[in-house]
Amino acid sequence: MTAMRSWALLAIVCAVLLGGCTALAGDVAHWPGSLPAIALMVLGKAVNDRVKLLKWPMEFAFWSAILLIFCNLVYLHFKPL
């Protein structure tokens, strides 16, 4: 898989995950919790291209979804009521 297609696939994975969060939340209030997750996904993709720790794309997408959930739960924990 070429590098450009690989990064385009990452953009699609991020769009699907964020679209799912938006649909479940009913609005875009999850974005403060989702932005660190997206930044970590991009960083993780760059590191994974060199280290090959996770299989691309399925295993990476699985751990990206878990990371997105974790970051949003941390955001909700520290969000004032």
PyMOL Python script that loads the backbone (N, CA, C, O; Angstrom):
from pymol import cmd

cmd.read_pdbstr("""\
ATOM      1  N   MET A   1       0.857  -1.172   0.000  1.00  0.00           N
ATOM      2  CA  MET A   1       0.000   0.000   0.000  1.00  0.00           C
ATOM      3  C   MET A   1       0.904   1.237   0.000  1.00  0.00           C
ATOM      4  O   MET A   1       1.853   1.325   0.779  1.00  0.00           O
ATOM      5  N   THR A   2       0.603   2.163  -0.862  1.00  0.00           N
ATOM      6  CA  THR A   2       1.426   3.362  -0.944  1.00  0.00           C
ATOM      7  C   THR A   2       1.189   4.248   0.266  1.00  0.00           C
ATOM      8  O   THR A   2       0.179   4.128   0.959  1.00  0.00           O
ATOM      9  N   ALA A   3       2.134   5.134   0.505  1.00  0.00           N
ATOM     10  CA  ALA A   3       2.053   6.011   1.677  1.00  0.00           C
ATOM     11  C   ALA A   3       0.842   6.947   1.594  1.00  0.00           C
ATOM     12  O   ALA A   3       0.181   7.198   2.601  1.00  0.00           O
ATOM     13  N   MET A   4       0.557   7.458   0.405  1.00  0.00           N
ATOM     14  CA  MET A   4      -0.567   8.389   0.252  1.00  0.00           C
ATOM     15  C   MET A   4      -1.899   7.682   0.519  1.00  0.00           C
ATOM     16  O   MET A   4      -2.782   8.248   1.164  1.00  0.00           O
ATOM     17  N   ARG A   5      -2.044   6.454   0.028  1.00  0.00           N
ATOM     18  CA  ARG A   5      -3.277   5.701   0.282  1.00  0.00           C
ATOM     19  C   ARG A   5      -3.404   5.342   1.750  1.00  0.00           C
ATOM     20  O   ARG A   5      -4.508   5.300   2.294  1.00  0.00           O
ATOM     21  N   SER A   6      -2.280   5.084   2.386  1.00  0.00           N
ATOM     22  CA  SER A   6      -2.284   4.728   3.798  1.00  0.00           C
ATOM     23  C   SER A   6      -2.772   5.909   4.647  1.00  0.00           C
ATOM     24  O   SER A   6      -3.569   5.731   5.568  1.00  0.00           O
ATOM     25  N   TRP A   7      -2.291   7.105   4.333  1.00  0.00           N
ATOM     26  CA  TRP A   7      -2.731   8.292   5.086  1.00  0.00           C
ATOM     27  C   TRP A   7      -4.176   8.653   4.747  1.00  0.00           C
ATOM     28  O   TRP A   7      -4.912   9.143   5.605  1.00  0.00           O
ATOM     29  N   ALA A   8      -4.584   8.413   3.503  1.00  0.00           N
ATOM     30  CA  ALA A   8      -5.985   8.653   3.137  1.00  0.00           C
ATOM     31  C   ALA A   8      -6.901   7.694   3.901  1.00  0.00           C
ATOM     32  O   ALA A   8      -7.990   8.073   4.333  1.00  0.00           O
ATOM     33  N   LEU A   9      -6.451   6.461   4.061  1.00  0.00           N
ATOM     34  CA  LEU A   9      -7.226   5.497   4.846  1.00  0.00           C
ATOM     35  C   LEU A   9      -7.310   5.925   6.307  1.00  0.00           C
ATOM     36  O   LEU A   9      -8.343   5.729   6.947  1.00  0.00           O
ATOM     37  N   LEU A  10      -6.245   6.502   6.842  1.00  0.00           N
ATOM     38  CA  LEU A  10      -6.290   7.029   8.212  1.00  0.00           C
ATOM     39  C   LEU A  10      -7.327   8.148   8.316  1.00  0.00           C
ATOM     40  O   LEU A  10      -8.064   8.220   9.299  1.00  0.00           O
ATOM     41  N   ALA A  11      -7.386   9.012   7.316  1.00  0.00           N
ATOM     42  CA  ALA A  11      -8.380  10.092   7.322  1.00  0.00           C
ATOM     43  C   ALA A  11      -9.799   9.523   7.301  1.00  0.00           C
ATOM     44  O   ALA A  11     -10.690  10.053   7.966  1.00  0.00           O
ATOM     45  N   ILE A  12     -10.010   8.453   6.547  1.00  0.00           N
ATOM     46  CA  ILE A  12     -11.332   7.821   6.500  1.00  0.00           C
ATOM     47  C   ILE A  12     -11.664   7.186   7.846  1.00  0.00           C
ATOM     48  O   ILE A  12     -12.790   7.310   8.327  1.00  0.00           O
ATOM     49  N   VAL A  13     -10.697   6.508   8.457  1.00  0.00           N
ATOM     50  CA  VAL A  13     -10.916   5.900   9.774  1.00  0.00           C
ATOM     51  C   VAL A  13     -11.274   6.978  10.798  1.00  0.00           C
ATOM     52  O   VAL A  13     -12.204   6.802  11.585  1.00  0.00           O
ATOM     53  N   CYS A  14     -10.547   8.080  10.792  1.00  0.00           N
ATOM     54  CA  CYS A  14     -10.833   9.181  11.727  1.00  0.00           C
ATOM     55  C   CYS A  14     -12.215   9.773  11.473  1.00  0.00           C
ATOM     56  O   CYS A  14     -12.950  10.065  12.416  1.00  0.00           O
ATOM     57  N   ALA A  15     -12.570   9.951  10.197  1.00  0.00           N
ATOM     58  CA  ALA A  15     -13.884  10.511   9.866  1.00  0.00           C
ATOM     59  C   ALA A  15     -15.013   9.586  10.321  1.00  0.00           C
ATOM     60  O   ALA A  15     -16.033  10.055  10.828  1.00  0.00           O
ATOM     61  N   VAL A  16     -14.839   8.303  10.146  1.00  0.00           N
ATOM     62  CA  VAL A  16     -15.880   7.348  10.572  1.00  0.00           C
ATOM     63  C   VAL A  16     -16.012   7.353  12.096  1.00  0.00           C
ATOM     64  O   VAL A  16     -17.124   7.373  12.625  1.00  0.00           O
ATOM     65  N   LEU A  17     -14.882   7.334  12.798  1.00  0.00           N
ATOM     66  CA  LEU A  17     -14.939   7.340  14.261  1.00  0.00           C
ATOM     67  C   LEU A  17     -15.546   8.628  14.798  1.00  0.00           C
ATOM     68  O   LEU A  17     -16.370   8.592  15.712  1.00  0.00           O
ATOM     69  N   LEU A  18     -15.148   9.764  14.237  1.00  0.00           N
ATOM     70  CA  LEU A  18     -15.701  11.037  14.705  1.00  0.00           C
ATOM     71  C   LEU A  18     -17.162  11.193  14.302  1.00  0.00           C
ATOM     72  O   LEU A  18     -17.956  11.768  15.047  1.00  0.00           O
ATOM     73  N   GLY A  19     -17.515  10.687  13.142  1.00  0.00           N
ATOM     74  CA  GLY A  19     -18.921  10.723  12.726  1.00  0.00           C
ATOM     75  C   GLY A  19     -19.799   9.882  13.644  1.00  0.00           C
ATOM     76  O   GLY A  19     -20.924  10.266  13.962  1.00  0.00           O
ATOM     77  N   GLY A  20     -19.281   8.737  14.067  1.00  0.00           N
ATOM     78  CA  GLY A  20     -20.022   7.913  15.017  1.00  0.00           C
ATOM     79  C   GLY A  20     -20.195   8.598  16.354  1.00  0.00           C
ATOM     80  O   GLY A  20     -21.264   8.528  16.960  1.00  0.00           O
ATOM     81  N   CYS A  21     -19.145   9.261  16.818  1.00  0.00           N
ATOM     82  CA  CYS A  21     -19.249  10.001  18.087  1.00  0.00           C
ATOM     83  C   CYS A  21     -20.266  11.126  17.977  1.00  0.00           C
ATOM     84  O   CYS A  21     -21.051  11.357  18.897  1.00  0.00           O
ATOM     85  N   THR A  22     -20.249  11.823  16.845  1.00  0.00           N
ATOM     86  CA  THR A  22     -21.190  12.925  16.644  1.00  0.00           C
ATOM     87  C   THR A  22     -22.619  12.399  16.591  1.00  0.00           C
ATOM     88  O   THR A  22     -23.525  13.017  17.149  1.00  0.00           O
ATOM     89  N   ALA A  23     -22.828  11.283  15.939  1.00  0.00           N
ATOM     90  CA  ALA A  23     -24.173  10.713  15.854  1.00  0.00           C
ATOM     91  C   ALA A  23     -24.667  10.255  17.221  1.00  0.00           C
ATOM     92  O   ALA A  23     -25.833  10.454  17.561  1.00  0.00           O
ATOM     93  N   LEU A  24     -23.779   9.638  18.006  1.00  0.00           N
ATOM     94  CA  LEU A  24     -24.192   9.175  19.332  1.00  0.00           C
ATOM     95  C   LEU A  24     -24.423  10.328  20.296  1.00  0.00           C
ATOM     96  O   LEU A  24     -25.340  10.279  21.116  1.00  0.00           O
ATOM     97  N   ALA A  25     -23.596  11.367  20.202  1.00  0.00           N
ATOM     98  CA  ALA A  25     -23.737  12.508  21.107  1.00  0.00           C
ATOM     99  C   ALA A  25     -24.876  13.422  20.686  1.00  0.00           C
ATOM    100  O   ALA A  25     -25.447  14.120  21.525  1.00  0.00           O
ATOM    101  N   GLY A  26     -25.216  13.430  19.403  1.00  0.00           N
ATOM    102  CA  GLY A  26     -26.282  14.299  18.922  1.00  0.00           C
ATOM    103  C   GLY A  26     -25.804  15.695  18.584  1.00  0.00           C
ATOM    104  O   GLY A  26     -26.568  16.501  18.053  1.00  0.00           O
ATOM    105  N   ASP A  27     -24.577  15.983  18.880  1.00  0.00           N
ATOM    106  CA  ASP A  27     -23.980  17.269  18.528  1.00  0.00           C
ATOM    107  C   ASP A  27     -22.458  17.099  18.518  1.00  0.00           C
ATOM    108  O   ASP A  27     -21.952  15.979  18.592  1.00  0.00           O
ATOM    109  N   VAL A  28     -21.744  18.204  18.427  1.00  0.00           N
ATOM    110  CA  VAL A  28     -20.284  18.128  18.362  1.00  0.00           C
ATOM    111  C   VAL A  28     -19.637  18.510  19.689  1.00  0.00           C
ATOM    112  O   VAL A  28     -18.514  19.014  19.705  1.00  0.00           O
ATOM    113  N   ALA A  29     -20.324  18.279  20.790  1.00  0.00           N
ATOM    114  CA  ALA A  29     -19.791  18.620  22.108  1.00  0.00           C
ATOM    115  C   ALA A  29     -18.625  17.707  22.512  1.00  0.00           C
ATOM    116  O   ALA A  29     -17.927  17.997  23.483  1.00  0.00           O
ATOM    117  N   HIS A  30     -18.413  16.625  21.789  1.00  0.00           N
ATOM    118  CA  HIS A  30     -17.333  15.693  22.116  1.00  0.00           C
ATOM    119  C   HIS A  30     -15.984  16.146  21.574  1.00  0.00           C
ATOM    120  O   HIS A  30     -14.971  15.517  21.878  1.00  0.00           O
ATOM    121  N   TRP A  31     -15.933  17.202  20.790  1.00  0.00           N
ATOM    122  CA  TRP A  31     -14.698  17.590  20.119  1.00  0.00           C
ATOM    123  C   TRP A  31     -13.538  17.915  21.052  1.00  0.00           C
ATOM    124  O   TRP A  31     -12.404  17.576  20.714  1.00  0.00           O
ATOM    125  N   PRO A  32     -13.747  18.552  22.206  1.00  0.00           N
ATOM    126  CA  PRO A  32     -12.578  18.762  23.089  1.00  0.00           C
ATOM    127  C   PRO A  32     -11.944  17.466  23.568  1.00  0.00           C
ATOM    128  O   PRO A  32     -10.743  17.435  23.836  1.00  0.00           O
ATOM    129  N   GLY A  33     -12.707  16.417  23.678  1.00  0.00           N
ATOM    130  CA  GLY A  33     -12.147  15.128  24.060  1.00  0.00           C
ATOM    131  C   GLY A  33     -11.607  14.344  22.876  1.00  0.00           C
ATOM    132  O   GLY A  33     -10.734  13.492  23.040  1.00  0.00           O
ATOM    133  N   SER A  34     -12.119  14.627  21.687  1.00  0.00           N
ATOM    134  CA  SER A  34     -11.720  13.888  20.502  1.00  0.00           C
ATOM    135  C   SER A  34     -10.454  14.428  19.849  1.00  0.00           C
ATOM    136  O   SER A  34      -9.732  13.676  19.194  1.00  0.00           O
ATOM    137  N   LEU A  35     -10.176  15.709  20.012  1.00  0.00           N
ATOM    138  CA  LEU A  35      -8.985  16.281  19.380  1.00  0.00           C
ATOM    139  C   LEU A  35      -7.681  15.646  19.860  1.00  0.00           C
ATOM    140  O   LEU A  35      -6.823  15.351  19.027  1.00  0.00           O
ATOM    141  N   PRO A  36      -7.489  15.419  21.171  1.00  0.00           N
ATOM    142  CA  PRO A  36      -6.261  14.711  21.578  1.00  0.00           C
ATOM    143  C   PRO A  36      -6.193  13.291  21.020  1.00  0.00           C
ATOM    144  O   PRO A  36      -5.111  12.798  20.702  1.00  0.00           O
ATOM    145  N   ALA A  37      -7.335  12.640  20.901  1.00  0.00           N
ATOM    146  CA  ALA A  37      -7.349  11.281  20.345  1.00  0.00           C
ATOM    147  C   ALA A  37      -6.916  11.291  18.887  1.00  0.00           C
ATOM    148  O   ALA A  37      -6.146  10.427  18.466  1.00  0.00           O
ATOM    149  N   ILE A  38      -7.395  12.246  18.119  1.00  0.00           N
ATOM    150  CA  ILE A  38      -7.007  12.348  16.710  1.00  0.00           C
ATOM    151  C   ILE A  38      -5.522  12.649  16.595  1.00  0.00           C
ATOM    152  O   ILE A  38      -4.835  12.079  15.747  1.00  0.00           O
ATOM    153  N   ALA A  39      -5.021  13.544  17.445  1.00  0.00           N
ATOM    154  CA  ALA A  39      -3.591  13.856  17.427  1.00  0.00           C
ATOM    155  C   ALA A  39      -2.761  12.610  17.761  1.00  0.00           C
ATOM    156  O   ALA A  39      -1.724  12.370  17.143  1.00  0.00           O
ATOM    157  N   LEU A  40      -3.215  11.829  18.727  1.00  0.00           N
ATOM    158  CA  LEU A  40      -2.504  10.601  19.086  1.00  0.00           C
ATOM    159  C   LEU A  40      -2.605   9.547  17.984  1.00  0.00           C
ATOM    160  O   LEU A  40      -1.676   8.760  17.799  1.00  0.00           O
ATOM    161  N   MET A  41      -3.718   9.524  17.252  1.00  0.00           N
ATOM    162  CA  MET A  41      -3.853   8.586  16.142  1.00  0.00           C
ATOM    163  C   MET A  41      -2.860   8.921  15.027  1.00  0.00           C
ATOM    164  O   MET A  41      -2.223   8.029  14.465  1.00  0.00           O
ATOM    165  N   VAL A  42      -2.736  10.201  14.716  1.00  0.00           N
ATOM    166  CA  VAL A  42      -1.792  10.619  13.677  1.00  0.00           C
ATOM    167  C   VAL A  42      -0.362  10.304  14.116  1.00  0.00           C
ATOM    168  O   VAL A  42       0.434   9.791  13.329  1.00  0.00           O
ATOM    169  N   LEU A  43      -0.041  10.608  15.360  1.00  0.00           N
ATOM    170  CA  LEU A  43       1.283  10.290  15.890  1.00  0.00           C
ATOM    171  C   LEU A  43       1.500   8.776  15.904  1.00  0.00           C
ATOM    172  O   LEU A  43       2.574   8.297  15.539  1.00  0.00           O
ATOM    173  N   GLY A  44       0.488   8.031  16.322  1.00  0.00           N
ATOM    174  CA  GLY A  44       0.583   6.580  16.342  1.00  0.00           C
ATOM    175  C   GLY A  44       0.765   5.990  14.953  1.00  0.00           C
ATOM    176  O   GLY A  44       1.487   5.006  14.789  1.00  0.00           O
ATOM    177  N   LYS A  45       0.123   6.576  13.955  1.00  0.00           N
ATOM    178  CA  LYS A  45       0.281   6.102  12.575  1.00  0.00           C
ATOM    179  C   LYS A  45       1.712   6.327  12.105  1.00  0.00           C
ATOM    180  O   LYS A  45       2.308   5.450  11.480  1.00  0.00           O
ATOM    181  N   ALA A  46       2.263   7.496  12.403  1.00  0.00           N
ATOM    182  CA  ALA A  46       3.640   7.789  11.993  1.00  0.00           C
ATOM    183  C   ALA A  46       4.627   6.835  12.669  1.00  0.00           C
ATOM    184  O   ALA A  46       5.562   6.351  12.031  1.00  0.00           O
ATOM    185  N   VAL A  47       4.420   6.568  13.944  1.00  0.00           N
ATOM    186  CA  VAL A  47       5.295   5.646  14.671  1.00  0.00           C
ATOM    187  C   VAL A  47       5.093   4.219  14.163  1.00  0.00           C
ATOM    188  O   VAL A  47       6.057   3.471  14.000  1.00  0.00           O
ATOM    189  N   ASN A  48       3.849   3.848  13.918  1.00  0.00           N
ATOM    190  CA  ASN A  48       3.560   2.489  13.470  1.00  0.00           C
ATOM    191  C   ASN A  48       4.128   2.216  12.075  1.00  0.00           C
ATOM    192  O   ASN A  48       4.462   1.073  11.763  1.00  0.00           O
ATOM    193  N   ASP A  49       4.240   3.234  11.243  1.00  0.00           N
ATOM    194  CA  ASP A  49       4.846   3.045   9.928  1.00  0.00           C
ATOM    195  C   ASP A  49       6.311   2.631  10.044  1.00  0.00           C
ATOM    196  O   ASP A  49       6.828   1.908   9.192  1.00  0.00           O
ATOM    197  N   ARG A  50       6.968   3.088  11.092  1.00  0.00           N
ATOM    198  CA  ARG A  50       8.379   2.757  11.280  1.00  0.00           C
ATOM    199  C   ARG A  50       8.570   1.475  12.096  1.00  0.00           C
ATOM    200  O   ARG A  50       9.408   0.640  11.756  1.00  0.00           O
ATOM    201  N   VAL A  51       7.801   1.323  13.159  1.00  0.00           N
ATOM    202  CA  VAL A  51       8.009   0.225  14.100  1.00  0.00           C
ATOM    203  C   VAL A  51       7.240  -1.030  13.701  1.00  0.00           C
ATOM    204  O   VAL A  51       7.679  -2.140  14.003  1.00  0.00           O
ATOM    205  N   LYS A  52       6.095  -0.873  13.024  1.00  0.00           N
ATOM    206  CA  LYS A  52       5.232  -1.997  12.620  1.00  0.00           C
ATOM    207  C   LYS A  52       4.753  -2.812  13.825  1.00  0.00           C
ATOM    208  O   LYS A  52       4.794  -4.043  13.816  1.00  0.00           O
ATOM    209  N   LEU A  53       4.301  -2.105  14.855  1.00  0.00           N
ATOM    210  CA  LEU A  53       3.802  -2.758  16.056  1.00  0.00           C
ATOM    211  C   LEU A  53       2.394  -3.325  15.846  1.00  0.00           C
ATOM    212  O   LEU A  53       2.088  -4.429  16.296  1.00  0.00           O
ATOM    213  N   LEU A  54       1.550  -2.562  15.164  1.00  0.00           N
ATOM    214  CA  LEU A  54       0.172  -2.982  14.904  1.00  0.00           C
ATOM    215  C   LEU A  54      -0.012  -3.262  13.418  1.00  0.00           C
ATOM    216  O   LEU A  54       0.622  -2.632  12.571  1.00  0.00           O
ATOM    217  N   LYS A  55      -0.888  -4.214  13.115  1.00  0.00           N
ATOM    218  CA  LYS A  55      -1.188  -4.497  11.710  1.00  0.00           C
ATOM    219  C   LYS A  55      -2.090  -3.387  11.174  1.00  0.00           C
ATOM    220  O   LYS A  55      -3.024  -2.940  11.840  1.00  0.00           O
ATOM    221  N   TRP A  56      -1.787  -2.967   9.979  1.00  0.00           N
ATOM    222  CA  TRP A  56      -2.536  -1.890   9.348  1.00  0.00           C
ATOM    223  C   TRP A  56      -3.531  -2.506   8.374  1.00  0.00           C
ATOM    224  O   TRP A  56      -3.120  -3.411   7.648  1.00  0.00           O
ATOM    225  N   PRO A  57      -4.760  -2.120   8.285  1.00  0.00           N
ATOM    226  CA  PRO A  57      -5.472  -1.087   9.003  1.00  0.00           C
ATOM    227  C   PRO A  57      -6.359  -1.599  10.136  1.00  0.00           C
ATOM    228  O   PRO A  57      -6.772  -0.814  10.990  1.00  0.00           O
ATOM    229  N   MET A  58      -6.663  -2.908  10.161  1.00  0.00           N
ATOM    230  CA  MET A  58      -7.707  -3.383  11.076  1.00  0.00           C
ATOM    231  C   MET A  58      -7.316  -3.284  12.539  1.00  0.00           C
ATOM    232  O   MET A  58      -8.100  -2.779  13.342  1.00  0.00           O
ATOM    233  N   GLU A  59      -6.150  -3.742  12.906  1.00  0.00           N
ATOM    234  CA  GLU A  59      -5.733  -3.682  14.307  1.00  0.00           C
ATOM    235  C   GLU A  59      -5.539  -2.230  14.743  1.00  0.00           C
ATOM    236  O   GLU A  59      -5.859  -1.865  15.874  1.00  0.00           O
ATOM    237  N   PHE A  60      -5.012  -1.412  13.839  1.00  0.00           N
ATOM    238  CA  PHE A  60      -4.836   0.005  14.145  1.00  0.00           C
ATOM    239  C   PHE A  60      -6.188   0.688  14.356  1.00  0.00           C
ATOM    240  O   PHE A  60      -6.339   1.494  15.273  1.00  0.00           O
ATOM    241  N   ALA A  61      -7.164   0.370  13.514  1.00  0.00           N
ATOM    242  CA  ALA A  61      -8.501   0.960  13.658  1.00  0.00           C
ATOM    243  C   ALA A  61      -9.144   0.539  14.976  1.00  0.00           C
ATOM    244  O   ALA A  61      -9.813   1.346  15.621  1.00  0.00           O
ATOM    245  N   PHE A  62      -8.950  -0.710  15.380  1.00  0.00           N
ATOM    246  CA  PHE A  62      -9.480  -1.200  16.652  1.00  0.00           C
ATOM    247  C   PHE A  62      -8.907  -0.396  17.822  1.00  0.00           C
ATOM    248  O   PHE A  62      -9.656   0.083  18.673  1.00  0.00           O
ATOM    249  N   TRP A  63      -7.589  -0.251  17.864  1.00  0.00           N
ATOM    250  CA  TRP A  63      -6.968   0.492  18.962  1.00  0.00           C
ATOM    251  C   TRP A  63      -7.256   1.986  18.878  1.00  0.00           C
ATOM    252  O   TRP A  63      -7.279   2.665  19.905  1.00  0.00           O
ATOM    253  N   SER A  64      -7.474   2.508  17.677  1.00  0.00           N
ATOM    254  CA  SER A  64      -7.860   3.912  17.536  1.00  0.00           C
ATOM    255  C   SER A  64      -9.238   4.156  18.138  1.00  0.00           C
ATOM    256  O   SER A  64      -9.462   5.182  18.781  1.00  0.00           O
ATOM    257  N   ALA A  65     -10.161   3.223  17.936  1.00  0.00           N
ATOM    258  CA  ALA A  65     -11.499   3.363  18.518  1.00  0.00           C
ATOM    259  C   ALA A  65     -11.429   3.316  20.039  1.00  0.00           C
ATOM    260  O   ALA A  65     -12.108   4.087  20.717  1.00  0.00           O
ATOM    261  N   ILE A  66     -10.618   2.424  20.572  1.00  0.00           N
ATOM    262  CA  ILE A  66     -10.460   2.357  22.023  1.00  0.00           C
ATOM    263  C   ILE A  66      -9.833   3.637  22.554  1.00  0.00           C
ATOM    264  O   ILE A  66     -10.245   4.140  23.599  1.00  0.00           O
ATOM    265  N   LEU A  67      -8.842   4.169  21.845  1.00  0.00           N
ATOM    266  CA  LEU A  67      -8.204   5.427  22.245  1.00  0.00           C
ATOM    267  C   LEU A  67      -9.205   6.576  22.229  1.00  0.00           C
ATOM    268  O   LEU A  67      -9.202   7.411  23.133  1.00  0.00           O
ATOM    269  N   LEU A  68     -10.054   6.626  21.218  1.00  0.00           N
ATOM    270  CA  LEU A  68     -11.066   7.681  21.132  1.00  0.00           C
ATOM    271  C   LEU A  68     -12.046   7.588  22.297  1.00  0.00           C
ATOM    272  O   LEU A  68     -12.400   8.608  22.888  1.00  0.00           O
ATOM    273  N   ILE A  69     -12.479   6.401  22.626  1.00  0.00           N
ATOM    274  CA  ILE A  69     -13.388   6.219  23.767  1.00  0.00           C
ATOM    275  C   ILE A  69     -12.706   6.634  25.062  1.00  0.00           C
ATOM    276  O   ILE A  69     -13.298   7.336  25.882  1.00  0.00           O
ATOM    277  N   PHE A  70     -11.469   6.206  25.248  1.00  0.00           N
ATOM    278  CA  PHE A  70     -10.732   6.541  26.465  1.00  0.00           C
ATOM    279  C   PHE A  70     -10.554   8.055  26.608  1.00  0.00           C
ATOM    280  O   PHE A  70     -10.785   8.600  27.687  1.00  0.00           O
ATOM    281  N   CYS A  71     -10.150   8.734  25.542  1.00  0.00           N
ATOM    282  CA  CYS A  71      -9.945  10.191  25.612  1.00  0.00           C
ATOM    283  C   CYS A  71     -11.254  10.918  25.913  1.00  0.00           C
ATOM    284  O   CYS A  71     -11.259  11.897  26.660  1.00  0.00           O
ATOM    285  N   ASN A  72     -12.355  10.453  25.342  1.00  0.00           N
ATOM    286  CA  ASN A  72     -13.638  11.090  25.622  1.00  0.00           C
ATOM    287  C   ASN A  72     -14.104  10.823  27.052  1.00  0.00           C
ATOM    288  O   ASN A  72     -14.724  11.691  27.667  1.00  0.00           O
ATOM    289  N   LEU A  73     -13.818   9.641  27.588  1.00  0.00           N
ATOM    290  CA  LEU A  73     -14.166   9.378  28.988  1.00  0.00           C
ATOM    291  C   LEU A  73     -13.333  10.224  29.933  1.00  0.00           C
ATOM    292  O   LEU A  73     -13.848  10.695  30.947  1.00  0.00           O
ATOM    293  N   VAL A  74     -12.067  10.427  29.630  1.00  0.00           N
ATOM    294  CA  VAL A  74     -11.221  11.308  30.445  1.00  0.00           C
ATOM    295  C   VAL A  74     -11.750  12.732  30.373  1.00  0.00           C
ATOM    296  O   VAL A  74     -11.800  13.427  31.388  1.00  0.00           O
ATOM    297  N   TYR A  75     -12.147  13.176  29.180  1.00  0.00           N
ATOM    298  CA  TYR A  75     -12.711  14.524  29.028  1.00  0.00           C
ATOM    299  C   TYR A  75     -13.995  14.673  29.858  1.00  0.00           C
ATOM    300  O   TYR A  75     -14.191  15.678  30.541  1.00  0.00           O
ATOM    301  N   LEU A  76     -14.858  13.664  29.789  1.00  0.00           N
ATOM    302  CA  LEU A  76     -16.108  13.743  30.561  1.00  0.00           C
ATOM    303  C   LEU A  76     -15.862  13.701  32.072  1.00  0.00           C
ATOM    304  O   LEU A  76     -16.608  14.308  32.839  1.00  0.00           O
ATOM    305  N   HIS A  77     -14.831  12.996  32.492  1.00  0.00           N
ATOM    306  CA  HIS A  77     -14.517  12.921  33.914  1.00  0.00           C
ATOM    307  C   HIS A  77     -14.119  14.283  34.461  1.00  0.00           C
ATOM    308  O   HIS A  77     -14.520  14.651  35.565  1.00  0.00           O
ATOM    309  N   PHE A  78     -13.334  15.033  33.698  1.00  0.00           N
ATOM    310  CA  PHE A  78     -12.834  16.317  34.178  1.00  0.00           C
ATOM    311  C   PHE A  78     -13.710  17.497  33.773  1.00  0.00           C
ATOM    312  O   PHE A  78     -13.446  18.628  34.181  1.00  0.00           O
ATOM    313  N   LYS A  79     -14.737  17.254  32.987  1.00  0.00           N
ATOM    314  CA  LYS A  79     -15.650  18.330  32.577  1.00  0.00           C
ATOM    315  C   LYS A  79     -16.513  18.741  33.756  1.00  0.00           C
ATOM    316  O   LYS A  79     -17.090  17.887  34.428  1.00  0.00           O
ATOM    317  N   PRO A  80     -16.608  20.038  34.014  1.00  0.00           N
ATOM    318  CA  PRO A  80     -17.467  20.464  35.131  1.00  0.00           C
ATOM    319  C   PRO A  80     -18.941  20.170  34.824  1.00  0.00           C
ATOM    320  O   PRO A  80     -19.386  20.218  33.677  1.00  0.00           O
ATOM    321  N   LEU A  81     -19.672  19.865  35.892  1.00  0.00           N
ATOM    322  CA  LEU A  81     -21.098  19.547  35.726  1.00  0.00           C
ATOM    323  C   LEU A  81     -21.920  20.740  35.441  1.00  0.00           C
ATOM    324  O   LEU A  81     -23.135  20.628  35.277  1.00  0.00           O
TER     325      LEU A  81
END
""", "prot")
cmd.dss("prot")
cmd.show_as("cartoon", "prot")
cmd.util.cbc("prot")
cmd.orient("prot")
